[in-house]
Each structure stands twice: as structure tokens, then as C-alpha cells.
Amino acid sequence: GNTAYVSENGVLFNKSKTSLIQYPAGKTDSAYTIPDSVTSIGNYAFFGCTSLTSVTIPDSVTYIGYDAFFGCTSLTSVTIPDSVTSIGYDAFFGCTSLSSVTIPDSVTSIGNYAFSECTSLTAINVAEGNTAYVSENGVLFNKSKTSLIQYPAGKTDSAYTIPDSVTSIGNYAFFSADSLKSIEVSGNNPNFSSRSGCLYDKTGMTLRVCPAGLGTFTVGKDVASVYSGAFSGNNLNEVVFSEGASATLGEEAFCDCMNLKKIVIESNANVVFNAMSIVFPDSEKHTIYVVAPEGYTIPESALYGNIEIIYSEPPSDSEDRKEFPTIYVVIGAIAVLALAGGAIVVKKRKA
């Protein structure tokens, strides 16, 4: 008797079934076909539906909402029909199994981060007749190629050169591109420059993107600012702000840097962490060791997530083993027992 909503096979729609509002994240079906009556896929409609491997979108759909398929980690294929004109921001963010996608002629609007952190996505293809977007070597641009929108995180190239035509690069455009170790820029590009494989503005004073494939990085004293998202989705485990550096960090400069363990701020370095400079959206605890001059602290406002800052050198591997000598012996003993199928006596090893 509800006059506003209706449910079909546990999926929530508006009463006329023109809008798919919510597909339950706990459903265990691997495939789902959206009814032909649906014209819009609502915001967060399939958020976190990790069992789905494929979704069939009918030709009736014109709008895919923001975060619609966010975190659908098992989704391997999705066909966007020619009827769709708009794809919201974060629409397919974190679809780590998605291996290919084609933007049809009809799409005129794609929100920021729509295909970020799709770590299996090697190319974003665009139909030839599309008037708003174009793809070159799998990289998504606006039609005039003045704006680089998304570099697919699953591309296996270790280096990439920014075309001369590019005047703007989207935040998180290179998010989680783990194979990428160098971003180069032609000297003819009027807006960007490259140094040691990292992307800067033309003056070299603003660090725009540090490639995700690097393990360590040093911010030189000539860098005045670190752009929003510059280190986001990065494999970095250590970042050093060199002596005499004077740098201000933008929002989410470090976002989802899952391997980040150590930040070094050398003497006479003036490093300003603005609000939400270090962000971990998940619920896991992240410990970062900060080696800095005495009295230096990172403000609480700069941290978002379950983050612990420890102002010391990180412990070495040998120190970790000293703290937990017994557990290593027990794990080894269990492995031997499983292989041998016999009885074994576990003795505590001396520290």
C-alpha cells in the first residue's frame, strides 16, 4: 500500500520503477539485470555490492548517479548503453575487478573520479562519435584534449608523457596507477613541467603528481606547495621534506597511501599540513612515524581517519622480531605440524 516506493526481488525502486534507489549490499547474486522501466540509477544505488560480477543496464537509463557502483570490487564488466548522458562522480570508484569500459556517443558529462582506483582497468575507451570526450592510448580526455581526466590505474606502462595540448589535469587523475614510475612533459607544454619523473606546474614550485609506482620521494627546497591529491593512492613508504624546504600541503595530499610508514621533516624545513592533508577513508588503523625537529607536531585537523602519529624512527624488522619472538616459533611449528601430520613439542626460543 506504500504510495512512494516499491520493492522487486528485494531491490528498492520508486513507485513507478523509473528510479533504482537501492540494491542491497548483502545480496549474494553474481549478476543483475536492471528493469527496462528504469531511467536513472540512483546515487549509491549499488554501493559496496561486492558479490556482483556483472550488471546489465537497459537502453532506458539516461543517468548513472554519483557513487552508484562505488566499491563493487567483483564487478568485471558493465556495458553503458547509448541512452546514458551523464555519469556521476565516483560512479565506479574502487571497482578493482573492472577490466574494460566504453563511453558511448551519448555521454556528455562524466564526474570527477568516476573510474578512479579501478586497478584492473587498462583502458577507458570512447566511441568515435562522442562529442565531449576522447580516448588516446586508453587515457580519457575531453574532446579538445586540453584536460586529462583519467589515466587508467590498471595500465602497465612505467612511464607516460603528458601531451602538449593539456592545460588541466584532474585531481586523482593518476590515482593508484601502481605501475607508473615516471610522468614526463614535453618542453612545449605551457602549463606543466617534469623533474625526476614527477609532475609539477611550469614554475616547478608546485608538486602536482608523484607517480604511484615510486617507493620513496624527497620534496626539494624549491617546492612551495604540494597539490591536493599529489600523493594519493600511492605506494610510497617514505617521504622526506629536505632541509630548508618551505611547503604547504593541500587537502588530501596524502590520501589512501596504504604503504606510508615514515615522514621525515629535516632541520629548517617549514612544512604546513592543512586540514585533511592525510586521509584514510577506511576503518583500519594506520601508523605513521614522523621524524622531525623537536617540538614539531602535525595538527589534528590535518588527519582524517584512524591514524596514529608517532614522533620517532620506525622500529626495524629485527626490533619487531625481538618484541614477538614466540609467535614466529609457534607459526613455524604449526606449519611443520600441518605438513608432517605428527605431534610436535613447541619450545620457546630465547629472545
SVG drawing of the C-alpha trace seen along z (x, -y; Angstrom):
<svg xmlns="http://www.w3.org/2000/svg" viewBox="-2 -29 71 67">
<polyline fill="none" stroke="black" stroke-width="0.4" points="0.0,0.0 3.0,-2.3 2.4,-5.2 6.0,-6.3 8.1,-3.1 8.0,0.5 10.3,3.5 11.0,6.2 13.2,9.2 14.4,7.2 15.5,4.2 14.1,0.8 12.6,-1.5 10.3,-4.5 6.7,-3.6 6.8,-3.9 10.0,-1.9 11.7,-4.7 14.4,-5.1 16.5,-2.3 17.2,-3.5 19.0,-0.7 20.3,2.7 21.0,4.4 24.7,4.9 24.1,8.2 22.5,9.9 24.7,12.8 23.6,12.9 26.5,12.5 24.5,10.9 21.7,8.4 19.6,7.0 18.0,3.6 14.3,3.5 13.5,1.7 11.4,-0.8 14.4,-2.4 15.6,-5.7 18.0,-6.6 20.4,-4.6 20.3,-6.5 23.2,-7.8 24.9,-5.0 22.4,-2.5 24.9,0.4 27.4,-1.0 29.6,1.9 27.8,4.7 30.8,6.9 29.1,10.1 28.0,8.6 30.2,9.6 28.0,8.1 25.2,5.6 23.1,5.2 21.9,1.6 18.9,1.2 18.6,-1.3 16.0,-3.2 18.7,-4.5 19.9,-8.1 21.6,-8.8 24.1,-6.9 24.3,-8.6 27.3,-9.5 28.9,-6.6 26.4,-4.4 28.8,-1.4 31.4,-2.6 33.4,0.4 31.8,3.1 35.1,5.0 33.9,8.1 32.3,6.2 34.2,7.4 32.0,6.0 29.5,3.3 28.0,2.0 27.0,-1.6 24.1,-1.9 23.8,-4.7 20.9,-6.2 23.2,-7.3 24.1,-11.1 25.5,-11.6 27.8,-9.5 28.2,-10.9 31.4,-11.4 32.8,-8.4 30.4,-6.3 32.7,-3.3 35.4,-4.3 37.2,-1.3 35.7,1.3 39.0,3.2 38.0,6.1 36.6,3.9 38.8,4.6 37.2,2.6 34.7,-0.2 33.5,-2.1 31.9,-5.5 29.2,-5.7 28.4,-8.6 25.5,-9.8 27.6,-10.7 28.2,-14.4 29.1,-14.5 31.4,-12.4 32.0,-13.4 35.4,-13.5 37.0,-10.3 34.3,-8.2 36.9,-5.5 39.5,-6.1 41.1,-3.2 39.9,-0.7 43.1,1.2 42.3,3.8 41.2,1.2 43.8,0.9 41.9,-1.4 38.9,-3.8 37.6,-3.6 35.4,-6.3 33.1,-5.8 34.3,-7.7 31.1,-9.7 31.2,-11.1 31.3,-15.0 32.5,-15.5 35.3,-13.0 38.1,-11.2 40.5,-8.4 44.2,-8.2 46.1,-5.1 43.3,-4.3 43.6,-7.6 40.5,-9.7 40.5,-13.4 37.9,-16.0 37.3,-16.3 39.9,-19.0 42.5,-17.1 43.1,-20.2 42.0,-18.3 43.4,-15.0 40.6,-13.4 41.7,-9.8 44.7,-7.7 43.5,-4.0 45.0,-2.6 45.5,0.8 47.8,-0.4 51.1,1.4 53.3,-1.3 56.1,-2.5 56.2,-6.0 53.7,-8.4 54.2,-11.7 51.6,-14.5 50.5,-15.8 51.4,-19.4 47.7,-20.3 46.9,-19.6 46.2,-22.7 44.5,-21.0 44.8,-17.7 42.0,-16.4 42.7,-15.7 43.4,-11.9 43.8,-11.5 46.7,-9.1 45.2,-7.6 46.5,-4.1 48.4,-3.7 50.9,-1.4 53.0,-0.6 53.6,-4.2 57.1,-5.4 57.6,-8.4 55.4,-11.2 57.1,-13.2 56.2,-16.5 57.2,-17.9 59.1,-21.2 56.5,-22.7 53.7,-22.3 53.0,-25.8 51.5,-24.7 53.4,-21.8 56.9,-20.5 58.6,-17.3 61.5,-16.7 62.8,-13.3 59.7,-11.7 57.3,-13.8 54.7,-16.3 55.0,-20.0 53.5,-23.2 55.5,-25.2 57.5,-27.0 58.4,-23.8 57.3,-25.2 54.1,-23.2 54.2,-19.4 51.2,-18.2 51.6,-14.4 54.1,-11.9 53.7,-8.7 52.1,-5.9 54.8,-3.4 57.6,-5.2 58.6,-3.9 60.4,-6.9 60.3,-10.6 62.1,-13.8 60.4,-17.2 63.1,-19.7 63.6,-23.1 62.3,-24.8 58.8,-23.3 56.4,-25.8 53.2,-23.7 52.0,-20.2 48.8,-20.0 45.6,-18.3 45.9,-14.6 49.6,-14.7 50.5,-11.5 47.0,-9.9 46.7,-6.2 50.5,-6.0 52.8,-3.1 55.2,-5.5 56.6,-4.2 58.7,-7.3 58.6,-11.0 61.3,-13.4 61.0,-17.2 64.5,-18.3 66.4,-20.9 65.3,-24.4 62.1,-23.2 59.1,-25.5 56.0,-23.7 52.2,-23.9 50.2,-20.7 46.8,-20.8 43.7,-18.8 44.2,-15.0 47.8,-15.5 48.2,-12.0 45.0,-10.0 44.9,-6.2 48.7,-5.9 48.4,-2.5 52.2,-1.8 53.1,-5.2 55.1,-4.5 57.5,-7.4 57.6,-11.2 60.9,-13.0 61.0,-16.7 64.6,-17.8 66.0,-20.7 65.0,-24.2 62.1,-22.8 58.8,-24.7 56.1,-22.2 52.5,-23.2 49.8,-20.5 46.4,-22.0 43.1,-20.5 42.7,-16.8 46.2,-16.7 46.5,-13.0 43.3,-10.9 42.5,-7.3 38.8,-6.7 38.8,-3.1 38.4,-2.0 41.8,-0.2 44.4,-1.7 47.3,-3.4 50.5,-4.2 52.9,-6.9 56.2,-7.7 57.3,-11.3 61.0,-12.2 61.1,-16.0 62.9,-18.7 61.9,-18.7 58.6,-20.3 57.2,-19.9 53.7,-18.4 51.2,-17.7 47.8,-19.3 44.9,-17.0 42.9,-18.9 45.3,-17.6 44.3,-13.9 41.2,-12.2 40.7,-8.5 42.1,-6.1 45.6,-7.5 48.3,-7.2 51.3,-9.6 54.4,-8.5 57.2,-11.0 60.2,-8.7 62.1,-6.5 60.0,-3.4 61.2,-0.2 63.4,2.0 62.4,5.5 64.8,7.0 63.2,5.0 59.8,6.2 61.0,9.8 62.5,9.2 59.1,8.0 57.3,11.1 59.9,14.0 57.4,16.7 54.8,16.1 57.3,16.7 58.2,20.1 54.6,21.0 53.7,20.2 56.6,22.2 55.7,25.1 52.1,25.1 53.3,25.2 55.6,28.2 52.8,30.0 50.4,29.4 52.9,30.8 54.1,33.7 50.8,34.7 52.6,35.7 53.0,34.5 55.4,31.7 56.6,30.0 56.9,26.2 59.7,24.7 60.1,21.0 63.1,19.6 65.4,17.3 65.0,13.6"/>
</svg>
